[in-house]
Amino acid sequence: MSPSGKSLFIANRGEIAVRVNSAAKALGCKVIQAHSEADRDMLAVRLADEAVEIGPPQASKSYLDVEKVVQAAKAAGADAVHPGYGFLSESARFAAAVEEAGMIFVGPGAETIARMGDKVAAREAAIAAGVPTAPGSTGRIETVDDARAVVAEIGYPVMIKAAAGGGGRGIRVVETDEDLARLIPQAQTEAAAAFGDGGLYVERMVTDARHVEVQILGDGTRAVHLFERECSLQRRRQKVWEEAPAACLSAASRERVCAASVALAEAVNYRGAGTLEFLYEPARDEFYFMEMNTRIQVEHPVTEMITGVDLVQEMIRIAFGEPMRLSQDALRIDGHAIEVRVNAEDPANGFMPFPGLTGALHIPEGARFDTMLYEGYAIPPFYDSLLGKLIVHGRDRAEAIERLRAALDEIRIDGLKTTLPLFRALVDDPEIQAGEANTAYLESWLETNTLDAA
Amino acid sequence: MAKQIQSPLPGTFYRRPSPDAPAFVEDGAEVAAGDVIGLVEVMKTFHEIKAETGGANVRFQVENEAPVTAGAVLAEMD
């Protein structure tokens, strides 16, 4: 079945709703856009064929309300629902409710989301498929003695992680027996409160870690990889700058991690777009599986820029039952791409959020800017601060960095404080230019550098 | 004339530190200067709202989890 002529309900907002809209339109779909009371004026509503209000500004009463979203999609006569990222995109209950209501969920089945969303189950699936994981506990840790037994094998420092956590939440670094005895019960209590599941596991701490993630696409039977991204530049465990491919990898290491990722995707009969996140330890040339995200990611455009594949269109085609159109042999890396996340935050003032009124916009030619902005748009304070993503491509990494510098010099977003000044400083940083920055680099850079007010 | 505590930021107002915790300040209570009376969530970050001066008989003007604008009166007191 082709998506052409079918209707797609977008259960998300901001820049990703705009991105899904453009992919759906290119496929000939009718677009129905969900929005909260605070999002009546958002760009994705203006671009949609139809818009449906689903509730009050607070996400818990609108975008995160499974029943409301499913009812709205059903009432609007939607054939399929695209969850975007965040919100309900990794809710197994939502995926199941969409299908029970007779609509297509653009993503993997509810069982796959549930399995990959449990960190212990995902790690077990990864090990079974031959995906490299960090040395650590094979299952859940119940007691401090369990943790001590693991540490006896792998040594300090170790990380305690919440089985139900994700995105860096619920992680503790432990270096001594005393801290282990103190922090295991504390982490159990906190994980139970935060995630409704007190399950923990323990892993070896990785030094000079790089964040490397593999993009995969599956049709339920066959899967391909679209190479990897590197997202080591992070603040508070949120990515701010992403690249494809990862400059820290050799061709052999790339082949190894990408092939293992395809094996895991095929082992779980993966359907749709997904990402396997790894820590890479350069000194050992080893990868450690962290988690799998069963949705499209914020930083997917850098992969699109080096492969020429429209990932959002492909995931919609697959959801409507088309077989995979890509063959691994035909996929090649073309040049290098970099994305920076432009947030409504003031980097000169502790990254204070700035939900202001958008003034004039000047977007450089030759750069891609995936954004929710238009001139005169008032940014609501109720949601995350991502305004858009500035993406450049070059024949190699050096050229991509040059093009990023040129684009940063030229782009203008009046009326708002944004993170653009941060990137204007980072693009000239020697460590970043050399591709030597690890996942701790940006935090320490921010402690020693001050940024002028924009 | 009643004293007012205003929100410095637009966002969502919370009267408790977490859903299951008691309110920072109950209606009718007294506060001292610097006491936290609530949180405003703006773009997924939380900012403490403090009383600038002390006061008695605090009367909240905004429900828990209600959207607020910058400058909105969150509470009045004597």
Boltz contact constraints between the chains, C-beta under 6 A:
constraints:
  - contact:
      token1: [A, 57]
      token2: [B, 67]
      max_distance: 6.0
  - contact:
      token1: [A, 58]
      token2: [B, 12]
      max_distance: 6.0
  - contact:
      token1: [A, 353]
      token2: [B, 42]
      max_distance: 6.0
  - contact:
      token1: [A, 353]
      token2: [B, 43]
      max_distance: 6.0
  - contact:
      token1: [A, 353]
      token2: [B, 45]
      max_distance: 6.0
  - contact:
      token1: [A, 355]
      token2: [B, 10]
      max_distance: 6.0
  - contact:
      token1: [A, 381]
      token2: [B, 10]
      max_distance: 6.0
  - contact:
      token1: [A, 381]
      token2: [B, 11]
      max_distance: 6.0
  - contact:
      token1: [A, 381]
      token2: [B, 42]
      max_distance: 6.0
  - contact:
      token1: [A, 384]
      token2: [B, 44]
      max_distance: 6.0
  - contact:
      token1: [A, 385]
      token2: [B, 43]
      max_distance: 6.0
